[in-house]
Amino acid sequence: MRKTPYIAASLALAASVAGCGKAEDKAIPANKAEAAPIAGMAAAEVKHGKGTGTVTAIDVSKGEVTLDHGKIAELQWPPMEMGFAADPALLAGIKAGDRVAFEIDWNGRTGTITKIARTP
């Protein structure tokens, strides 16, 4: 029985497997900042919008405010009532029932009030 073909085939297989591992290492980014989004999944894009509405609930200690707001064109939102996060310092002097003008950053899942002021 000749062992040469089996030895040669084993060495060729080992070399090809070793080469594949090196190619895969090069395909993996060294850090997460270099990683591309997974196919079909876009990175979260923060959108900015402006609106007016009425404060229906507020918790300054938690940095939360609920607004019954009108249409927000930049976000393509119809009028609705929803809650947002806000820096407690922005909410100073605001209370339930106040009419407000506000600006918001929306990441596709949550909104953060970036400016808010009472209006007449």
Chimera marker file (.cmm) of the C-alpha trace (Angstrom):
<marker_set name="trace">
<marker id="1" x="0.000" y="0.000" z="0.000" r="1" g="1" b="0" radius="0.5"/>
<marker id="2" x="1.374" y="3.410" z="-1.004" r="1" g="1" b="0" radius="0.5"/>
<marker id="3" x="1.176" y="6.074" z="1.706" r="1" g="1" b="0" radius="0.5"/>
<marker id="4" x="2.473" y="8.941" z="-0.457" r="1" g="1" b="0" radius="0.5"/>
<marker id="5" x="-0.956" y="9.992" z="-1.930" r="1" g="1" b="0" radius="0.5"/>
<marker id="6" x="-2.524" y="10.017" z="1.529" r="1" g="1" b="0" radius="0.5"/>
<marker id="7" x="0.313" y="12.038" z="3.045" r="1" g="1" b="0" radius="0.5"/>
<marker id="8" x="0.237" y="14.530" z="0.160" r="1" g="1" b="0" radius="0.5"/>
<marker id="9" x="-3.549" y="14.925" z="0.429" r="1" g="1" b="0" radius="0.5"/>
<marker id="10" x="-3.315" y="15.449" z="4.206" r="1" g="1" b="0" radius="0.5"/>
<marker id="11" x="-0.627" y="18.113" z="3.802" r="1" g="1" b="0" radius="0.5"/>
<marker id="12" x="-2.646" y="19.907" z="1.090" r="1" g="1" b="0" radius="0.5"/>
<marker id="13" x="-5.758" y="19.871" z="3.289" r="1" g="1" b="0" radius="0.5"/>
<marker id="14" x="-3.830" y="21.202" z="6.287" r="1" g="1" b="0" radius="0.5"/>
<marker id="15" x="-2.302" y="23.991" z="4.185" r="1" g="1" b="0" radius="0.5"/>
<marker id="16" x="-5.670" y="25.042" z="2.759" r="1" g="1" b="0" radius="0.5"/>
<marker id="17" x="-7.312" y="25.072" z="6.189" r="1" g="1" b="0" radius="0.5"/>
<marker id="18" x="-4.453" y="27.120" z="7.635" r="1" g="1" b="0" radius="0.5"/>
<marker id="19" x="-4.735" y="29.601" z="4.750" r="1" g="1" b="0" radius="0.5"/>
<marker id="20" x="-8.474" y="29.971" z="5.286" r="1" g="1" b="0" radius="0.5"/>
<marker id="21" x="-7.974" y="30.931" z="8.907" r="1" g="1" b="0" radius="0.5"/>
<marker id="22" x="-5.617" y="33.746" z="7.949" r="1" g="1" b="0" radius="0.5"/>
<marker id="23" x="-8.043" y="35.108" z="5.357" r="1" g="1" b="0" radius="0.5"/>
<marker id="24" x="-10.844" y="35.157" z="7.919" r="1" g="1" b="0" radius="0.5"/>
<marker id="25" x="-8.656" y="37.050" z="10.403" r="1" g="1" b="0" radius="0.5"/>
<marker id="26" x="-8.114" y="39.804" z="7.850" r="1" g="1" b="0" radius="0.5"/>
<marker id="27" x="-11.864" y="40.090" z="7.235" r="1" g="1" b="0" radius="0.5"/>
<marker id="28" x="-12.613" y="40.770" z="10.909" r="1" g="1" b="0" radius="0.5"/>
<marker id="29" x="-12.043" y="44.433" z="11.855" r="1" g="1" b="0" radius="0.5"/>
<marker id="30" x="-9.468" y="45.146" z="14.540" r="1" g="1" b="0" radius="0.5"/>
<marker id="31" x="-12.004" y="47.276" z="16.442" r="1" g="1" b="0" radius="0.5"/>
<marker id="32" x="-15.753" y="47.789" z="16.458" r="1" g="1" b="0" radius="0.5"/>
<marker id="33" x="-15.485" y="51.288" z="14.970" r="1" g="1" b="0" radius="0.5"/>
<marker id="34" x="-14.307" y="49.743" z="11.700" r="1" g="1" b="0" radius="0.5"/>
<marker id="35" x="-17.150" y="47.221" z="11.564" r="1" g="1" b="0" radius="0.5"/>
<marker id="36" x="-19.717" y="47.714" z="8.811" r="1" g="1" b="0" radius="0.5"/>
<marker id="37" x="-23.437" y="47.397" z="9.606" r="1" g="1" b="0" radius="0.5"/>
<marker id="38" x="-24.941" y="43.953" z="9.133" r="1" g="1" b="0" radius="0.5"/>
<marker id="39" x="-26.631" y="43.586" z="5.742" r="1" g="1" b="0" radius="0.5"/>
<marker id="40" x="-30.194" y="44.874" z="5.898" r="1" g="1" b="0" radius="0.5"/>
<marker id="41" x="-29.601" y="46.784" z="9.133" r="1" g="1" b="0" radius="0.5"/>
<marker id="42" x="-28.840" y="50.477" z="8.935" r="1" g="1" b="0" radius="0.5"/>
<marker id="43" x="-27.035" y="52.297" z="11.708" r="1" g="1" b="0" radius="0.5"/>
<marker id="44" x="-29.406" y="54.379" z="13.834" r="1" g="1" b="0" radius="0.5"/>
<marker id="45" x="-29.736" y="57.830" z="12.311" r="1" g="1" b="0" radius="0.5"/>
<marker id="46" x="-30.657" y="60.601" z="14.709" r="1" g="1" b="0" radius="0.5"/>
<marker id="47" x="-33.271" y="62.967" z="13.296" r="1" g="1" b="0" radius="0.5"/>
<marker id="48" x="-34.127" y="66.387" z="14.671" r="1" g="1" b="0" radius="0.5"/>
<marker id="49" x="-37.624" y="67.830" z="14.831" r="1" g="1" b="0" radius="0.5"/>
<marker id="50" x="-39.498" y="70.835" z="16.199" r="1" g="1" b="0" radius="0.5"/>
<marker id="51" x="-42.994" y="71.002" z="17.565" r="1" g="1" b="0" radius="0.5"/>
<marker id="52" x="-45.503" y="72.556" z="19.894" r="1" g="1" b="0" radius="0.5"/>
<marker id="53" x="-47.803" y="70.939" z="22.397" r="1" g="1" b="0" radius="0.5"/>
<marker id="54" x="-49.131" y="70.704" z="25.922" r="1" g="1" b="0" radius="0.5"/>
<marker id="55" x="-47.331" y="69.080" z="28.838" r="1" g="1" b="0" radius="0.5"/>
<marker id="56" x="-49.594" y="66.311" z="30.163" r="1" g="1" b="0" radius="0.5"/>
<marker id="57" x="-47.158" y="64.804" z="32.682" r="1" g="1" b="0" radius="0.5"/>
<marker id="58" x="-43.719" y="65.670" z="33.984" r="1" g="1" b="0" radius="0.5"/>
<marker id="59" x="-41.202" y="64.062" z="36.347" r="1" g="1" b="0" radius="0.5"/>
<marker id="60" x="-38.242" y="66.391" z="36.706" r="1" g="1" b="0" radius="0.5"/>
<marker id="61" x="-36.376" y="63.995" z="39.022" r="1" g="1" b="0" radius="0.5"/>
<marker id="62" x="-36.456" y="61.262" z="36.356" r="1" g="1" b="0" radius="0.5"/>
<marker id="63" x="-35.951" y="63.665" z="33.443" r="1" g="1" b="0" radius="0.5"/>
<marker id="64" x="-39.211" y="62.651" z="31.752" r="1" g="1" b="0" radius="0.5"/>
<marker id="65" x="-41.926" y="64.718" z="30.133" r="1" g="1" b="0" radius="0.5"/>
<marker id="66" x="-45.087" y="63.656" z="28.314" r="1" g="1" b="0" radius="0.5"/>
<marker id="67" x="-46.336" y="65.945" z="25.562" r="1" g="1" b="0" radius="0.5"/>
<marker id="68" x="-49.598" y="66.055" z="23.638" r="1" g="1" b="0" radius="0.5"/>
<marker id="69" x="-48.055" y="67.544" z="20.522" r="1" g="1" b="0" radius="0.5"/>
<marker id="70" x="-49.106" y="68.592" z="17.073" r="1" g="1" b="0" radius="0.5"/>
<marker id="71" x="-47.691" y="67.350" z="13.789" r="1" g="1" b="0" radius="0.5"/>
<marker id="72" x="-43.881" y="67.206" z="13.575" r="1" g="1" b="0" radius="0.5"/>
<marker id="73" x="-43.060" y="67.527" z="9.877" r="1" g="1" b="0" radius="0.5"/>
<marker id="74" x="-39.331" y="66.742" z="10.119" r="1" g="1" b="0" radius="0.5"/>
<marker id="75" x="-40.104" y="63.341" z="11.665" r="1" g="1" b="0" radius="0.5"/>
<marker id="76" x="-43.261" y="62.764" z="9.600" r="1" g="1" b="0" radius="0.5"/>
<marker id="77" x="-45.288" y="62.354" z="12.801" r="1" g="1" b="0" radius="0.5"/>
<marker id="78" x="-49.005" y="63.049" z="13.126" r="1" g="1" b="0" radius="0.5"/>
<marker id="79" x="-50.325" y="64.708" z="16.299" r="1" g="1" b="0" radius="0.5"/>
<marker id="80" x="-50.055" y="62.366" z="19.302" r="1" g="1" b="0" radius="0.5"/>
<marker id="81" x="-49.236" y="62.110" z="22.978" r="1" g="1" b="0" radius="0.5"/>
<marker id="82" x="-45.963" y="60.513" z="23.998" r="1" g="1" b="0" radius="0.5"/>
<marker id="83" x="-43.203" y="60.627" z="26.581" r="1" g="1" b="0" radius="0.5"/>
<marker id="84" x="-39.646" y="61.832" z="26.101" r="1" g="1" b="0" radius="0.5"/>
<marker id="85" x="-36.426" y="62.015" z="28.066" r="1" g="1" b="0" radius="0.5"/>
<marker id="86" x="-35.088" y="65.465" z="28.938" r="1" g="1" b="0" radius="0.5"/>
<marker id="87" x="-32.270" y="66.894" z="31.001" r="1" g="1" b="0" radius="0.5"/>
<marker id="88" x="-33.914" y="67.887" z="34.311" r="1" g="1" b="0" radius="0.5"/>
<marker id="89" x="-32.360" y="71.367" z="33.977" r="1" g="1" b="0" radius="0.5"/>
<marker id="90" x="-34.387" y="71.901" z="30.774" r="1" g="1" b="0" radius="0.5"/>
<marker id="91" x="-37.599" y="71.077" z="32.630" r="1" g="1" b="0" radius="0.5"/>
<marker id="92" x="-37.121" y="73.683" z="35.365" r="1" g="1" b="0" radius="0.5"/>
<marker id="93" x="-40.135" y="75.992" z="35.423" r="1" g="1" b="0" radius="0.5"/>
<marker id="94" x="-42.273" y="73.689" z="33.226" r="1" g="1" b="0" radius="0.5"/>
<marker id="95" x="-45.403" y="72.084" z="34.671" r="1" g="1" b="0" radius="0.5"/>
<marker id="96" x="-48.328" y="69.946" z="33.530" r="1" g="1" b="0" radius="0.5"/>
<marker id="97" x="-50.798" y="72.027" z="31.520" r="1" g="1" b="0" radius="0.5"/>
<marker id="98" x="-48.152" y="74.375" z="30.070" r="1" g="1" b="0" radius="0.5"/>
<marker id="99" x="-48.166" y="75.037" z="26.327" r="1" g="1" b="0" radius="0.5"/>
<marker id="100" x="-44.610" y="74.573" z="25.030" r="1" g="1" b="0" radius="0.5"/>
<marker id="101" x="-42.452" y="74.809" z="21.946" r="1" g="1" b="0" radius="0.5"/>
<marker id="102" x="-39.800" y="72.106" z="21.857" r="1" g="1" b="0" radius="0.5"/>
<marker id="103" x="-37.050" y="70.470" z="19.828" r="1" g="1" b="0" radius="0.5"/>
<marker id="104" x="-36.342" y="66.758" z="19.871" r="1" g="1" b="0" radius="0.5"/>
<marker id="105" x="-33.699" y="64.286" z="18.734" r="1" g="1" b="0" radius="0.5"/>
<marker id="106" x="-35.195" y="60.946" z="17.628" r="1" g="1" b="0" radius="0.5"/>
<marker id="107" x="-32.995" y="57.866" z="17.098" r="1" g="1" b="0" radius="0.5"/>
<marker id="108" x="-35.741" y="55.650" z="15.744" r="1" g="1" b="0" radius="0.5"/>
<marker id="109" x="-36.661" y="54.212" z="19.146" r="1" g="1" b="0" radius="0.5"/>
<marker id="110" x="-36.548" y="57.001" z="21.723" r="1" g="1" b="0" radius="0.5"/>
<marker id="111" x="-36.767" y="60.759" z="21.772" r="1" g="1" b="0" radius="0.5"/>
<marker id="112" x="-34.803" y="63.267" z="23.794" r="1" g="1" b="0" radius="0.5"/>
<marker id="113" x="-35.954" y="66.848" z="24.257" r="1" g="1" b="0" radius="0.5"/>
<marker id="114" x="-33.061" y="69.189" z="23.432" r="1" g="1" b="0" radius="0.5"/>
<marker id="115" x="-34.952" y="72.495" z="23.934" r="1" g="1" b="0" radius="0.5"/>
<marker id="116" x="-38.252" y="73.332" z="25.575" r="1" g="1" b="0" radius="0.5"/>
<marker id="117" x="-39.884" y="76.648" z="26.476" r="1" g="1" b="0" radius="0.5"/>
<marker id="118" x="-43.326" y="77.762" z="27.618" r="1" g="1" b="0" radius="0.5"/>
<marker id="119" x="-45.373" y="79.646" z="25.026" r="1" g="1" b="0" radius="0.5"/>
<marker id="120" x="-48.306" y="82.027" z="25.522" r="1" g="1" b="0" radius="0.5"/>
<link id1="1" id2="2" r="1" g="1" b="0" radius="0.2"/>
<link id1="2" id2="3" r="1" g="1" b="0" radius="0.2"/>
<link id1="3" id2="4" r="1" g="1" b="0" radius="0.2"/>
<link id1="4" id2="5" r="1" g="1" b="0" radius="0.2"/>
<link id1="5" id2="6" r="1" g="1" b="0" radius="0.2"/>
<link id1="6" id2="7" r="1" g="1" b="0" radius="0.2"/>
<link id1="7" id2="8" r="1" g="1" b="0" radius="0.2"/>
<link id1="8" id2="9" r="1" g="1" b="0" radius="0.2"/>
<link id1="9" id2="10" r="1" g="1" b="0" radius="0.2"/>
<link id1="10" id2="11" r="1" g="1" b="0" radius="0.2"/>
<link id1="11" id2="12" r="1" g="1" b="0" radius="0.2"/>
<link id1="12" id2="13" r="1" g="1" b="0" radius="0.2"/>
<link id1="13" id2="14" r="1" g="1" b="0" radius="0.2"/>
<link id1="14" id2="15" r="1" g="1" b="0" radius="0.2"/>
<link id1="15" id2="16" r="1" g="1" b="0" radius="0.2"/>
<link id1="16" id2="17" r="1" g="1" b="0" radius="0.2"/>
<link id1="17" id2="18" r="1" g="1" b="0" radius="0.2"/>
<link id1="18" id2="19" r="1" g="1" b="0" radius="0.2"/>
<link id1="19" id2="20" r="1" g="1" b="0" radius="0.2"/>
<link id1="20" id2="21" r="1" g="1" b="0" radius="0.2"/>
<link id1="21" id2="22" r="1" g="1" b="0" radius="0.2"/>
<link id1="22" id2="23" r="1" g="1" b="0" radius="0.2"/>
<link id1="23" id2="24" r="1" g="1" b="0" radius="0.2"/>
<link id1="24" id2="25" r="1" g="1" b="0" radius="0.2"/>
<link id1="25" id2="26" r="1" g="1" b="0" radius="0.2"/>
<link id1="26" id2="27" r="1" g="1" b="0" radius="0.2"/>
<link id1="27" id2="28" r="1" g="1" b="0" radius="0.2"/>
<link id1="28" id2="29" r="1" g="1" b="0" radius="0.2"/>
<link id1="29" id2="30" r="1" g="1" b="0" radius="0.2"/>
<link id1="30" id2="31" r="1" g="1" b="0" radius="0.2"/>
<link id1="31" id2="32" r="1" g="1" b="0" radius="0.2"/>
<link id1="32" id2="33" r="1" g="1" b="0" radius="0.2"/>
<link id1="33" id2="34" r="1" g="1" b="0" radius="0.2"/>
<link id1="34" id2="35" r="1" g="1" b="0" radius="0.2"/>
<link id1="35" id2="36" r="1" g="1" b="0" radius="0.2"/>
<link id1="36" id2="37" r="1" g="1" b="0" radius="0.2"/>
<link id1="37" id2="38" r="1" g="1" b="0" radius="0.2"/>
<link id1="38" id2="39" r="1" g="1" b="0" radius="0.2"/>
<link id1="39" id2="40" r="1" g="1" b="0" radius="0.2"/>
<link id1="40" id2="41" r="1" g="1" b="0" radius="0.2"/>
<link id1="41" id2="42" r="1" g="1" b="0" radius="0.2"/>
<link id1="42" id2="43" r="1" g="1" b="0" radius="0.2"/>
<link id1="43" id2="44" r="1" g="1" b="0" radius="0.2"/>
<link id1="44" id2="45" r="1" g="1" b="0" radius="0.2"/>
<link id1="45" id2="46" r="1" g="1" b="0" radius="0.2"/>
<link id1="46" id2="47" r="1" g="1" b="0" radius="0.2"/>
<link id1="47" id2="48" r="1" g="1" b="0" radius="0.2"/>
<link id1="48" id2="49" r="1" g="1" b="0" radius="0.2"/>
<link id1="49" id2="50" r="1" g="1" b="0" radius="0.2"/>
<link id1="50" id2="51" r="1" g="1" b="0" radius="0.2"/>
<link id1="51" id2="52" r="1" g="1" b="0" radius="0.2"/>
<link id1="52" id2="53" r="1" g="1" b="0" radius="0.2"/>
<link id1="53" id2="54" r="1" g="1" b="0" radius="0.2"/>
<link id1="54" id2="55" r="1" g="1" b="0" radius="0.2"/>
<link id1="55" id2="56" r="1" g="1" b="0" radius="0.2"/>
<link id1="56" id2="57" r="1" g="1" b="0" radius="0.2"/>
<link id1="57" id2="58" r="1" g="1" b="0" radius="0.2"/>
<link id1="58" id2="59" r="1" g="1" b="0" radius="0.2"/>
<link id1="59" id2="60" r="1" g="1" b="0" radius="0.2"/>
<link id1="60" id2="61" r="1" g="1" b="0" radius="0.2"/>
<link id1="61" id2="62" r="1" g="1" b="0" radius="0.2"/>
<link id1="62" id2="63" r="1" g="1" b="0" radius="0.2"/>
<link id1="63" id2="64" r="1" g="1" b="0" radius="0.2"/>
<link id1="64" id2="65" r="1" g="1" b="0" radius="0.2"/>
<link id1="65" id2="66" r="1" g="1" b="0" radius="0.2"/>
<link id1="66" id2="67" r="1" g="1" b="0" radius="0.2"/>
<link id1="67" id2="68" r="1" g="1" b="0" radius="0.2"/>
<link id1="68" id2="69" r="1" g="1" b="0" radius="0.2"/>
<link id1="69" id2="70" r="1" g="1" b="0" radius="0.2"/>
<link id1="70" id2="71" r="1" g="1" b="0" radius="0.2"/>
<link id1="71" id2="72" r="1" g="1" b="0" radius="0.2"/>
<link id1="72" id2="73" r="1" g="1" b="0" radius="0.2"/>
<link id1="73" id2="74" r="1" g="1" b="0" radius="0.2"/>
<link id1="74" id2="75" r="1" g="1" b="0" radius="0.2"/>
<link id1="75" id2="76" r="1" g="1" b="0" radius="0.2"/>
<link id1="76" id2="77" r="1" g="1" b="0" radius="0.2"/>
<link id1="77" id2="78" r="1" g="1" b="0" radius="0.2"/>
<link id1="78" id2="79" r="1" g="1" b="0" radius="0.2"/>
<link id1="79" id2="80" r="1" g="1" b="0" radius="0.2"/>
<link id1="80" id2="81" r="1" g="1" b="0" radius="0.2"/>
<link id1="81" id2="82" r="1" g="1" b="0" radius="0.2"/>
<link id1="82" id2="83" r="1" g="1" b="0" radius="0.2"/>
<link id1="83" id2="84" r="1" g="1" b="0" radius="0.2"/>
<link id1="84" id2="85" r="1" g="1" b="0" radius="0.2"/>
<link id1="85" id2="86" r="1" g="1" b="0" radius="0.2"/>
<link id1="86" id2="87" r="1" g="1" b="0" radius="0.2"/>
<link id1="87" id2="88" r="1" g="1" b="0" radius="0.2"/>
<link id1="88" id2="89" r="1" g="1" b="0" radius="0.2"/>
<link id1="89" id2="90" r="1" g="1" b="0" radius="0.2"/>
<link id1="90" id2="91" r="1" g="1" b="0" radius="0.2"/>
<link id1="91" id2="92" r="1" g="1" b="0" radius="0.2"/>
<link id1="92" id2="93" r="1" g="1" b="0" radius="0.2"/>
<link id1="93" id2="94" r="1" g="1" b="0" radius="0.2"/>
<link id1="94" id2="95" r="1" g="1" b="0" radius="0.2"/>
<link id1="95" id2="96" r="1" g="1" b="0" radius="0.2"/>
<link id1="96" id2="97" r="1" g="1" b="0" radius="0.2"/>
<link id1="97" id2="98" r="1" g="1" b="0" radius="0.2"/>
<link id1="98" id2="99" r="1" g="1" b="0" radius="0.2"/>
<link id1="99" id2="100" r="1" g="1" b="0" radius="0.2"/>
<link id1="100" id2="101" r="1" g="1" b="0" radius="0.2"/>
<link id1="101" id2="102" r="1" g="1" b="0" radius="0.2"/>
<link id1="102" id2="103" r="1" g="1" b="0" radius="0.2"/>
<link id1="103" id2="104" r="1" g="1" b="0" radius="0.2"/>
<link id1="104" id2="105" r="1" g="1" b="0" radius="0.2"/>
<link id1="105" id2="106" r="1" g="1" b="0" radius="0.2"/>
<link id1="106" id2="107" r="1" g="1" b="0" radius="0.2"/>
<link id1="107" id2="108" r="1" g="1" b="0" radius="0.2"/>
<link id1="108" id2="109" r="1" g="1" b="0" radius="0.2"/>
<link id1="109" id2="110" r="1" g="1" b="0" radius="0.2"/>
<link id1="110" id2="111" r="1" g="1" b="0" radius="0.2"/>
<link id1="111" id2="112" r="1" g="1" b="0" radius="0.2"/>
<link id1="112" id2="113" r="1" g="1" b="0" radius="0.2"/>
<link id1="113" id2="114" r="1" g="1" b="0" radius="0.2"/>
<link id1="114" id2="115" r="1" g="1" b="0" radius="0.2"/>
<link id1="115" id2="116" r="1" g="1" b="0" radius="0.2"/>
<link id1="116" id2="117" r="1" g="1" b="0" radius="0.2"/>
<link id1="117" id2="118" r="1" g="1" b="0" radius="0.2"/>
<link id1="118" id2="119" r="1" g="1" b="0" radius="0.2"/>
<link id1="119" id2="120" r="1" g="1" b="0" radius="0.2"/>
</marker_set>
